[in-house]
Amino acid sequence: MFRARVALILGVVFLLAACVLPCGPLNDELGASFPYQDPTPEMLQKQAVEIAQARQALAARLRITAVVAFVGLVATGYGLWRWSRTRRAGGGKRQS
C-alpha cells in the first residue's frame, strides 16, 4: 500500500510539474513578441533574435515536459494498479 501511495503522489506531482514547466519560456516569447511603436532597424533585429532564442528555449522545455508527463503518467498508472491489487487481495485493510 505504501508503494502505491508514493507512486500516486509522485505521479500527480510530475503531471503538475509538466503543466508548469513550459510557462517561463512561453512568457518570454510572448513578452518579446510585443511590437514597438516606432522601432528602428536595430530594435527590430534585436527583437527577432530574442524571439528566436525564446522559441528555442520553449522547444527544449517542451521536450523535457513530454518526458516528465510520461513519467508522471507511468507512475500514476503503476500506483493505481498496485492500489487496486492490494484492495482486491484485502491488503488495504488496517489491522488494529
Summary of the structure (lengths in Angstrom):
residues: 96
radius of gyration: 22.2
end to end distance: 16.2
largest distance: 76.8
contacts: 247
relative contact order: 0.22
helix: 82%
strand: 0%
